[in-house]
Amino acid sequence: MENKNIIQQELMEVAPALASISRQMPFALPEGYFDELPLNLLGVVVPKKAAMSVPEGYFDSLPALLLQKAKASAVVEEEVEMEESFPLLESIDRKMPYHVPAGFFENWVAPIPERVAPVVPISRSWRKVAGWAVAASILALVSLFGYRYFSADGDGAGQIVQNGDEIDSAAAVQLADALSELDDAHLDGALEGYSYNVDQNASYYLKTANFEQALKSLSDEEIKRNLEDVGYYHKKS
Amino acid sequence: MHLDDKTLLEQFKDPSTKERAYTAIVKKYQERLYWHIRRMLVDHDDTNDVLQNMFIKVWNGLENFREDSQLYTWLYRIATNESLSFIEQKKRKSADYSMSDVEGNLSNRIKADENFDSNKLEWKLQLAIQQLPEKQKLVFNLRYFDEMPYEEMSKVLGTSEGALKASYHHAAKKIEEFILKSMDE
């Protein structure tokens, strides 16, 4: 540090009254403070190796170790729970009392079926739902697009007419009524009819539930024939 | 007897002697830095907190210390910055307090000291220092108590030597006036 005399001389020139005051600090501080500070600081900045060390690779193996212990603990808990809830059951040996002929499992060969399992037909209930789906779709499409209309001529025979841009809603309602009156047998017949009594394109559209395309691809005769098949005209007569 | 700074720095950079060197640096500078901080903060507990924080920063930053400046200049700079930050934090915490309230608070702390004696000049001097603006207080303390050359002080405070001289002269005159006035009362 700078020569004391220089500083004292400087002070004498600026503030002579200050020059005579002792520079000793009047504040007190805890006894032994400076003796302990270096060690205290070292304790803060340097980790305590002896007290806080962990074995090498400890954290690498810790997850697997904890998982193993957790699983073991779960099994023990389950066993304790069983013992507490059902002590009698737990006391019984789990070994089966039955006997099988000697060498049964060693000699047992799984039988190979000779025939392919028969195809089980679709259940009636599904067919009924599918039939109604076909009927509802036809009704919706007839109402929406209106390019085919049905009308009964009163003599019991159905007649299919082209009617320009007008929609004959009475015919659509009549069709809905007719379809709703069909019993299960007639519905089955309707499905059968659509499967076999239409051309290949219409059959494909019906099977893929593309009823709009199916209707477009059906001729008037085909629709009439199918309605006859499901008993519409027969019922009306 | 303390080792010279160059040897201490070399030892600090060697992992096998790092802790020993650090302890030696703390022992060498702790008292000077403690009093430098305490003249600013007055309270021992506050001083202890700031001193410990600054020495923790020394541990973390000493390896990157560039030896183009002296070690004690670097240490004083850290101690000064830490003290000023601490004062700023206190001011922020008590946002309703004005600067004069902070100064008054420090004066009250001095008066509350169990050894305080209003008739003794050393205590009058401490009260007078608290009346100074922060920068003048720092300059006066570094020159009057630590006998620091203006050249080094310039490196610690980042101010020109001329400005530091002017600050010191202003501070010394104000303190003298304060003490003479208090003696008249």
Contacts between the chains, C-beta under 8 A, distances in Angstrom:
chain1	res1	chain2	res2	distance
A	1	B	146	6.6
A	1	B	147	4.0
A	1	B	148	6.2
A	1	B	149	7.3
A	2	B	147	5.2
A	2	B	148	6.8
A	2	B	149	4.4
A	4	B	147	6.3
A	7	B	143	6.6
A	7	B	144	7.5
A	7	B	147	5.5
A	11	B	144	7.4
A	11	B	172	6.3
A	14	B	168	7.9
A	14	B	169	5.0
A	14	B	172	4.6
A	14	B	173	6.3
A	15	B	172	4.0
A	15	B	173	5.6
A	15	B	175	6.7
A	15	B	176	3.7
A	16	B	176	7.7
A	17	B	176	4.7
A	17	B	179	6.2
A	17	B	180	6.0
A	18	B	125	7.6
A	18	B	144	7.7
A	18	B	172	5.8
A	18	B	175	6.1
A	18	B	176	5.2
A	18	B	179	7.3
A	21	B	121	4.7
A	21	B	122	6.8
A	21	B	125	5.5
A	21	B	179	7.7
A	22	B	121	7.2
A	22	B	122	5.7
A	23	B	144	6.9
A	23	B	145	5.8
A	24	B	122	6.6
A	25	B	35	5.9
A	25	B	38	7.6
A	25	B	39	7.5
A	25	B	122	7.5
A	25	B	145	7.6
A	26	B	113	7.7
A	26	B	115	6.3
A	26	B	116	7.8
A	26	B	117	7.9
A	26	B	120	6.9
A	26	B	122	4.3
A	26	B	123	5.5
A	26	B	126	6.5
A	27	B	38	6.3
A	27	B	42	7.7
A	27	B	44	7.4
A	27	B	113	6.6
A	27	B	115	7.6
A	27	B	126	7.8
A	28	B	113	7.5
A	28	B	114	7.4
A	28	B	115	5.7
A	29	B	34	7.6
A	29	B	38	7.9
A	29	B	44	5.5
A	30	B	44	7.2
A	33	B	34	8.0
A	33	B	48	7.9
A	34	B	27	8.0
A	34	B	30	5.6
A	34	B	31	5.8
A	34	B	34	7.4
A	37	B	26	6.5
A	37	B	30	5.4
A	37	B	51	7.6
A	38	B	23	4.7
A	38	B	26	4.2
A	38	B	27	5.3
A	38	B	30	7.0
A	39	B	23	7.6
A	40	B	52	7.5
A	41	B	22	7.8
A	41	B	26	5.7
A	41	B	52	6.3
A	41	B	55	5.0
A	41	B	56	7.3
A	41	B	59	7.8
A	42	B	19	6.3
A	42	B	22	6.7
A	42	B	23	5.9
A	42	B	26	7.9
A	44	B	52	6.8
A	44	B	56	6.2
A	45	B	22	7.3
A	45	B	55	7.7
A	45	B	56	5.7
A	45	B	59	4.1
A	45	B	60	7.8
A	46	B	19	5.9
